[in-house]
Amino acid sequence: MTPEEALRRASRAGQLFNDALLQETLDIMEREVMEAWMACPARDIDGREHLWQLAKTTRKFRDLLRGTMESGKLAAEQIRQHKESLAERAVSAVRQFRR
């Protein structure tokens, strides 16, 4: 994936991550799953395990979205460095041409 593609993905992830409806939905999911997990009888090992996996999956989704968003910072830095490098090479070429 190019830095430009990573930056576009990060931007989209940021839009999603900062969407109030998505955050509210994930918060509700986490809260409801945890409430069900806490209310689950101790003898229902399979039920508790399933609810725990749902809680972890919801958290993993949020973390992956955050990670994609954060990767945009690295991509932006790579793009900035590439542009600086191009500018430095252009200045160097002009200086050599003038000699």
N, C-alpha and C positions, 0 to 999 in steps of 0.2 A: 504494500500500500504506500502510495506517495505521501509526503508530508501534507500536500494540499488536500488529498482525500481524507487523511486523518483529521485535519482541521475541520473539514466539512462535517465529518461524523461527530466530532467533538461538539461542534456547534449545535447539531441536531440533538445530541444527547443532553446538552445543557438546556435546550428548550424543553425537552421532555422532563428532565430532572427538576426543573424549576416550575413546572406546570402544577398549579395548586390542586387541580382535580386529581392528577396522578398521585401526588403526595398524599392527599387525603384518602384516596382509595387504598394505597399501600399501608397507611397508618391504620385504617379500619381493618384491613386483612390481618395485619400483625396483632392488633388488639383482640379481634375475634378468635383467632387461632390460639393465642395465649390464654384467653378466657376458657376456651373449650379444653385446652390442655390441662389447665389447673382444675377444671371440673371433672376431668376424666377419672374414673375409678382406678385405683392403684392396680387392680387385678387385670385391667384392660391394657396389657403391655403393647399389643399391636396398635391399638387406637392411639395411645400416647406417642408411640414411635411415629406413626403417620402424621399426627399433628405437629410433632417436633420437626419432621422433615418439611412440612408446609411452612413453618415459621422460618426455617433456614433458607428455603427456596425464595421466600419473599425478601429476606435480607440480602441474599445473593444477587437477586435481580437489581435491587437498589445499589448495591456495591459495584456491580458490573457497569451500570449506567453511569455512576459517579466516576469509575475508572476510565471509561471511554471519554467522558467530559474532561477529565484531568489530563488525558493523553494529548489533548489539543494544545496544552501549554508547551509540551515538548515539540510538537509539530510546528507551532508558531515560532519557537526558538530556532528550529532547524531552517525554516523559511527565511527568518531574519538573517541568520548567519550566511545562508546561501546568497541572499541579495547583497549583503555586505561584501562577500567574496567576489561577486560579479562586479560590483562597483570598484573594488580595489584593483581587480584585473583590468578594468577599463581605464582607470586612472594610470596604471602602470603602462598600458599599451600606448596611451596618449603621450606620456612622458618619453617613452622610447621612440615614438614616431617623430617627436619634436627634435630629437638629438641629431 
